[in-house]
Amino acid sequence: MRRWLALLVAATTSLVLIALLVPMALLVRAVAENGAMGRATTTAESVALSPDPELSAQRASLPVEVIRRVTPRSSDAVRLAALGRSVTAEADEGRQVLTSVQSPRGTVVISVFVSEQELRRGVYEAWLALLVLGLALVVLGIVLADRLARRLVEPIGELAGVSHRLAGGDLEARARPGGPPELRSVALALNHLAGRIGDLLAAERESVADLSHRLRTPLTGLRLDAEALRDREEAARIAARVDDLERAVSSIINDARHHERAQTSCDAAAVVGDRVRFWSVLAEDQEREVSVELPESRVQVAVAAADLAAAVDALLGNVFAHTPEGTAFSVRLTPDGGLSVHDEGPGFDAALLERGSSGAGSTGLGLDIVRRTAEASGGSMRLSKQGVELLLGR
């Protein structure tokens, strides 16, 4: 913006200066010519009025010629001046001023030659001064425009920086009002918006925590029902699932109430292996063949264990929800943090990438949770025909 304002001021100033300096330059040239011709006329008159024109011609500052005899071969200007008129005529490399005077010997014509150098005396110096003045005014205009643009650009740049920080999740970012009144109003409005966003997010987190807390009551009832089962093994298995669900609810509440967590990481191999073992029980009941490929060493990724577990659960849950029983699936984790879940079902619909879209009557949030988990770690997600591939940040 500063460059464009400088160019605009330079162009505008140049046009104004051209409109002023060109006529002024022509005027300077005309004044110089008039001065030279005036001096020539004065010289001619002084020589014509002197008692001895030849002597006066020799002492004159300009070249003077005394013509005592006018013949038919003389130039038109000389013959016209001999009639008693003052004449100005063009000559080689200059001009002539001719006047006549009557003497006892007849008519004498005085011719004063004015060279081009005399006609242009001081013109080029004046033009150079005008050019320097014009350039100085253009530079001054650019400097003033740059200072004005800086007053505009710096607050705008600061506003842009604050907006990027807000977009990045820094809700404490605030703009410093400065610059013109309009920009100060924008800064105050942005600060108000940032505060309002923080209030709305805080209210939303409290609502999520409250709603999650309300799940504890049915979970307690489910635990009591599980403990009342006569089959102790089945009761223990259901109680373990209730414990997992209760931990998930507690994690949601903690995340909502304490959203500013430090950057966490986990061993992806351990988390993925644990979740595959969890889903293998259901896979065995549905006669699904499970292929698992995990590295022997740790695969440290920039994702919290609970978040990665939720993402893996979402992926494996989609396999069970969108493929018929008996459909085989595979889970593969590479040492560089690449996680893929493929199945032999009919394939994914691209619409499932949209948040809230579902092909099995569910909430449609599973793949969106997976995508946000991958992107939060600095990675990415890719949906293929037969499954999902993640690249987790490390």
Solvent accessible surface area in square Angstrom, and as a share of the most:
residue,aa,sasa,rsa
1,M,116,0.52
2,R,84,0.31
3,R,164,0.60
4,W,164,0.58
5,L,44,0.22
6,A,18,0.14
7,L,95,0.47
8,L,112,0.56
9,V,43,0.25
10,A,19,0.14
11,A,53,0.41
12,T,71,0.41
13,T,28,0.17
14,S,39,0.25
15,L,125,0.62
16,V,80,0.46
17,L,18,0.09
18,I,101,0.51
19,A,68,0.53
20,L,105,0.52
21,L,30,0.15
22,V,79,0.45
23,P,73,0.46
24,M,87,0.39
25,A,21,0.16
26,L,92,0.46
27,L,109,0.54
28,V,39,0.22
29,R,86,0.32
30,A,42,0.33
31,V,90,0.52
32,A,20,0.16
33,E,29,0.13
34,N,103,0.53
35,G,30,0.28
36,A,0,0.00
37,M,26,0.12
38,G,35,0.34
39,R,104,0.38
40,A,0,0.00
41,T,51,0.30
42,T,87,0.51
43,T,20,0.12
44,A,1,0.01
45,E,90,0.40
46,S,62,0.40
47,V,2,0.01
48,A,11,0.08
49,L,149,0.74
50,S,25,0.16
51,P,141,0.89
52,D,67,0.35
53,P,15,0.09
54,E,65,0.29
55,L,74,0.37
56,S,27,0.18
57,A,15,0.12
58,Q,144,0.64
59,R,186,0.68
60,A,30,0.23
61,S,109,0.71
62,L,19,0.10
63,P,83,0.52
64,V,26,0.15
65,E,100,0.45
66,V,32,0.18
67,I,32,0.16
68,R,93,0.34
69,R,192,0.70
70,V,48,0.28
71,T,46,0.27
72,P,125,0.78
73,R,234,0.85
74,S,25,0.16
75,S,61,0.39
76,D,101,0.52
77,A,16,0.13
78,V,13,0.08
79,R,95,0.34
80,L,67,0.33
81,A,0,0.00
82,A,21,0.16
83,L,139,0.69
84,G,55,0.53
85,R,149,0.54
86,S,89,0.58
87,V,18,0.11
88,T,83,0.48
89,A,24,0.19
90,E,134,0.60
91,A,33,0.25
92,D,130,0.67
93,E,141,0.63
94,G,2,0.02
95,R,60,0.22
96,Q,49,0.22
97,V,7,0.04
98,L,0,0.00
99,T,18,0.11
100,S,23,0.15
101,V,37,0.21
102,Q,128,0.57
103,S,34,0.22
104,P,146,0.92
105,R,211,0.77
106,G,31,0.30
107,T,37,0.21
108,V,3,0.02
109,V,0,0.00
110,I,0,0.00
111,S,4,0.03
112,V,0,0.00
113,F,60,0.25
114,V,0,0.00
115,S,39,0.25
116,E,75,0.34
117,Q,155,0.69
118,E,17,0.08
119,L,2,0.01
120,R,57,0.21
121,R,150,0.55
122,G,39,0.38
123,V,0,0.00
124,Y,131,0.50
125,E,116,0.52
126,A,29,0.22
127,W,80,0.28
128,L,110,0.55
129,A,60,0.46
130,L,25,0.12
131,L,104,0.52
132,V,87,0.50
133,L,90,0.45
134,G,5,0.05
135,L,103,0.51
136,A,53,0.41
137,L,68,0.34
138,V,24,0.14
139,V,88,0.51
140,L,96,0.48
141,G,15,0.14
142,I,58,0.29
143,V,73,0.42
144,L,104,0.52
145,A,8,0.06
146,D,36,0.19
147,R,159,0.58
148,L,105,0.52
149,A,0,0.00
150,R,104,0.38
151,R,147,0.54
152,L,40,0.20
153,V,43,0.24
154,E,105,0.47
155,P,20,0.13
156,I,69,0.35
157,G,41,0.40
158,E,60,0.27
159,L,21,0.11
160,A,44,0.34
161,G,32,0.31
162,V,6,0.04
163,S,44,0.28
164,H,132,0.59
165,R,121,0.44
166,L,23,0.11
167,A,91,0.71
168,G,71,0.68
169,G,55,0.53
170,D,54,0.28
171,L,37,0.18
172,E,134,0.60
173,A,1,0.01
174,R,102,0.37
175,A,6,0.05
176,R,179,0.65
177,P,58,0.36
178,G,26,0.25
179,G,19,0.19
180,P,29,0.18
181,P,82,0.52
182,E,120,0.54
183,L,25,0.12
184,R,100,0.36
185,S,67,0.43
186,V,78,0.45
187,A,2,0.01
188,L,104,0.52
189,A,62,0.48
190,L,30,0.15
191,N,30,0.15
192,H,139,0.62
193,L,92,0.46
194,A,1,0.01
195,G,24,0.23
196,R,127,0.46
197,I,59,0.30
198,G,20,0.19
199,D,87,0.45
200,L,93,0.46
201,L,64,0.32
202,A,42,0.33
203,A,58,0.45
204,E,100,0.45
205,R,49,0.18
206,E,77,0.35
207,S,57,0.37
208,V,60,0.35
209,A,1,0.01
210,D,71,0.37
211,L,103,0.51
212,S,9,0.06
213,H,105,0.47
214,R,167,0.61
215,L,88,0.44
216,R,73,0.27
217,T,105,0.61
218,P,81,0.51
219,L,10,0.05
220,T,76,0.44
221,G,30,0.29
222,L,78,0.39
223,R,63,0.23
224,L,108,0.54
225,D,94,0.49
226,A,3,0.02
227,E,90,0.40
228,A,82,0.64
229,L,65,0.33
230,R,234,0.85
231,D,85,0.44
232,R,156,0.57
233,E,144,0.65
234,E,58,0.26
235,A,6,0.04
236,A,64,0.49
237,R,105,0.38
238,I,48,0.24
239,A,21,0.16
240,A,43,0.33
241,R,77,0.28
242,V,3,0.01
243,D,46,0.24
244,D,42,0.22
245,L,89,0.44
246,E,55,0.25
247,R,148,0.54
248,A,48,0.37
249,V,3,0.02
250,S,30,0.19
251,S,34,0.22
252,I,79,0.40
253,I,19,0.10
254,N,82,0.42
255,D,43,0.22
256,A,10,0.08
257,R,108,0.39
258,H,126,0.56
259,H,84,0.37
260,E,141,0.63
261,R,122,0.45
262,A,87,0.67
263,Q,137,0.61
264,T,59,0.34
265,S,61,0.39
266,C,11,0.07
267,D,22,0.11
268,A,0,0.00
269,A,13,0.10
270,A,58,0.45
271,V,20,0.11
272,V,0,0.00
273,G,5,0.05
274,D,67,0.35
275,R,35,0.13
276,V,8,0.04
277,R,156,0.57
278,F,54,0.22
279,W,41,0.15
280,S,37,0.24
281,V,65,0.37
282,L,68,0.34
283,A,1,0.01
284,E,134,0.60
285,D,106,0.55
286,Q,34,0.15
287,E,147,0.66
288,R,13,0.05
289,E,129,0.58
290,V,44,0.25
291,S,62,0.40
292,V,65,0.37
293,E,97,0.43
294,L,58,0.29
295,P,26,0.17
296,E,185,0.83
297,S,75,0.48
298,R,156,0.57
299,V,1,0.00
300,Q,67,0.30
301,V,1,0.01
302,A,22,0.17
303,V,7,0.04
304,A,14,0.11
305,A,49,0.38
306,A,54,0.42
307,D,46,0.24
308,L,0,0.00
309,A,21,0.16
310,A,48,0.37
311,A,0,0.00
312,V,1,0.00
313,D,37,0.19
314,A,20,0.16
315,L,4,0.02
316,L,0,0.00
317,G,19,0.19
318,N,23,0.12
319,V,3,0.02
320,F,27,0.11
321,A,58,0.45
322,H,49,0.22
323,T,14,0.08
324,P,87,0.55
325,E,125,0.56
326,G,43,0.42
327,T,16,0.09
328,A,17,0.13
329,F,7,0.03
330,S,39,0.25
331,V,1,0.01
332,R,115,0.42
333,L,4,0.02
334,T,23,0.13
335,P,89,0.56
336,D,84,0.44
337,G,0,0.00
338,G,14,0.13
339,L,2,0.01
340,S,19,0.13
341,V,5,0.03
342,H,62,0.28
343,D,11,0.06
344,E,134,0.60
345,G,14,0.13
346,P,99,0.62
347,G,27,0.26
348,F,26,0.11
349,D,85,0.44
350,A,75,0.58
351,A,46,0.36
352,L,20,0.10
353,L,71,0.36
354,E,111,0.50
355,R,139,0.51
356,G,47,0.45
357,S,31,0.20
358,S,42,0.27
359,G,62,0.59
360,A,50,0.39
361,G,81,0.78
362,S,70,0.45
363,T,102,0.59
364,G,10,0.10
365,L,58,0.29
366,G,21,0.20
367,L,7,0.04
368,D,5,0.03
369,I,60,0.30
370,V,0,0.00
371,R,76,0.28
372,R,113,0.41
373,T,16,0.09
374,A,0,0.00
375,E,89,0.40
376,A,87,0.67
377,S,13,0.08
378,G,66,0.63
379,G,18,0.18
380,S,59,0.38
381,M,33,0.15
382,R,142,0.52
383,L,36,0.18
384,S,31,0.20
385,K,132,0.56
386,Q,67,0.30
387,G,0,0.00
388,V,1,0.01
389,E,50,0.22
390,L,7,0.04
391,L,90,0.45
392,L,2,0.01
393,G,13,0.12
394,R,160,0.59
